[in-house]
């Protein structure tokens, strides 16, 4: 059982070593149900490695990762997905030849047996319709995913996660390469999703962070440097020095 009320994801003493390089060094992190948590830090801080460990892509050298009371370390990727964890990557992964709604339907059917997947579906399920409405691509439902803009492809990938009905969404730099309007729409989308899901966002865009983040965790050299709300994190001289590239004197 979890020792933290409302804790959904609990990471304790997490270490990852690659050929002598310590990518994660004793990371402790708790994410509670319903949180919209931003994970930030300079390049090489260990953000993506942390997400890789949670989703089973990387095996930790030491430590524990518990999700809703279940230990994840040692589990295969598909088992972790079925427990209710969904993830996007820095480069969107959609099936370009399929329509938007077909992509969503395929994602929604990942729990269905193979014979059901091979059958032609009739109509749009409630799950797919809900995901389509959430991501705002209803007008493009029957268009091939290959014609979507960069931002629309990212929204579709988020919709594909929502269609899988995960309890935890891990989004790796969701606004990278987006226009200002697409960033704003994505921020609104994340805020909406967080009403029904727990969301962890890996992000570099500080303007986006200031506008949409609530709780922030800063990683530096594989360790948690500081945690707190946006104002507290921005005011912390350690963050100003290692993340914003300013000395304490300049920050003062």
N, C-alpha and C positions, 0 to 999 in steps of 0.2 A: 504493500500500500504506500501511496505517496505521503511524504511528511509535510508537504505544502498544500494548504487548502486551495483547491481550484487549479493546481498545477497539472498541465497536460503533458509538457515536455520537461524532463529533468535530466540535466547533463552534469556529471560529477567527475572531476579529476581526469578529464579527457586529454589523452596524449596521442599524437601521431608523429612518427619519425620516419623520414624517407632518406635512406643512405646517409645516416648521420645528421641530417637536417631536421630540426624539431619544428614541424609545421604547426602543431598545437601543443601547448605546454601547460597542462593542468587547468583546462577550461571548466569552469562551473557556470551553468546557465539554467535559469528556470523561466519557462514561458507558460503563462496561465491561460485558461480557457477564455476565449473571446478577445484576446489581446491582438493589437496590431503592432508588432515589434519590428523596429528597423535595426539591422545589423550593418555597421559601417566600420571603416578602417582603411588605411593606405594599402596599396598593392602589396601582396605577400603577407598580409596580416593573418590569414588563415580562414577567411570568411567562407570561400567556396569549399575548402577542405572540410570545414565543419558541416556544411550542408551535405557533402559527399558521405560523411560518416553517418549522419542521421538517416540517409536514404539507402545505405548499404553499398554504395559504390567503393568506399574505402574502409578497410578494417583498422580500427584503432590499435595502437600499441598498448595502451592501458586506459582504464576508466570505464564509465558506465553511461549509457544513453537509455532512458526509460520513457516510454510513451504510453500514457494512460495506465501506468503500472506495469507495462510489459517491457522487458529488456530487449533492445533492438540489436545490440552488438552480436554478430554471428548469424543473424537472420539474412536470408536472401532478399534481393530487391523486391521481387513480386510479393513476398510475404509482408514486407513493410508497407507496400502500396495497399494491400488488402486490409491492413490494420487501420488505414485511414489517413495516410500521408501522401500528398501529391506535390509534385515539383515541376517548375519550369527551369529552362536553361538560358544562358546568355543569348544563344541563337535559337530562335523559335523552331519548333519541330511540329509541322502540320503536314497533312497529305495534300499536296498541291492539286492533284488531279481530282480529288473528291470535293464536293460542294461543302459550304460552311456547315450546313445541317448534317451532312453525312459524316463530317469529322466529329461533330458533337455526338452523333448517334453511336459512332464507333467507340468513342471514349466512354459513353454511358453504358455500353454493353460489355465492359471488360470483365464483369462478374458473371455474365451469361455463359452457358455451355456452348461449345463450338457449333453444334448443329443449329442452334438458335441464331448464332451470328451469321451463318451461311445462308439463312433464309432471307428472302426479301421482306423488309419491314413495311408495314402499311401505316401511313400517317406519322405524326410526330408525337413522341411520348411526352408526358408532363415534365419529366426531368430535362429533356432536351429543350422543350419550349421555354422552361424557366431559365436555363443557362443562356439561351439565345436572347431572351429579353434582358437579362442582367448585363450582358456584354454589348448590347445595343447594335447588333448586326442583323436584325430582323429583315431589313430591306435587301440584304445581301445573302439571305439564307440559301438560295439556289444557285449562287455564283460559285465557280471553282475557287478554292482557297488560294490558288496560284495568282489570282488577279488582285488580291488584297494588298493594301499598303502595308508598310512595315508595322505601323501602330495597330492596324486591324488584325494582322497576323498574331501579334502579341496578345490582343484581346481574345482572339479565337483560342489560342493555347490556354489562356486562363479559363475560358469557358469550358474547354475540354477537361480541365481539372475539376471545375465545379460540377460537371456532369457525372463525375465519378463519386460525388458526394463524400469528399474527404473531410476529416475533422481538422487537419492541419495543412495549410498551403505554404510551401516554401518557394518564394519567387526570387530568381537571381537576376538582378539589374533589369527590372521590367520596363524602365523608361529609356534605356540606352538607345541612342540613335533616333529618338522621337522628336517631332516638332513640339513647339510650346503648347499648341492646342491639344496635341495627343497626350502630352504630359499631364495637362489639366484633367482631361477625360480619364486617364489612367488613375490619377489620384482619387477622383470621385468614385471610380470603380472599386478601388481597394477599400475605400471607406465603406462602401455599400456591402462588399463581400464580408468585411470584418464584423458586420452585424450578426452573421450566422456562422462564421468560421473563425478559427484562430489563424492568423497570418504572420509569417516572418518574411521580411523583405530585405534582401541584400542590395545595397544601393550606394552609389558614389555621388549622386546629384544632391548637393547641399541645399540648393533652393527648394527642390522637391521635398527633401527631408524636413526643412523648416515648416513647410506648408501643411504636410500631411502626417508626419510622425507624431506619436504620443510617447511611447517608451522607446529608448534607444540603448543599444549595447555597442560599445566601441572596442574593437579588437586591435591589438598591436603586438607584432612579433609572436603570434600564437597564444596570447594571453588576453583576458578581459581587462581592459584598461580602466573603464568606468561605465557605469550604467545610470540611467535616470531619464527624466523628461528632457525635451529638446533644449529648453532654456538652461538647465543645469549642465547638460553635456557641452553645449556651446561655450559656457562660461568657464569650464574647467581648463586650467592652464596646461594640463597634460595633453588634452585634446588639441588645444591651439598649437602646441609645440609639435606633436608627432603627426597630426592629421592635416592641420591647416598650414603647416610648414612655417610657423612663426615661433620666435623665441618668447620666453616669458616676458622679457623686457619689452618686446614689440607689442605683445598682447596688452600689457599695462598701458 
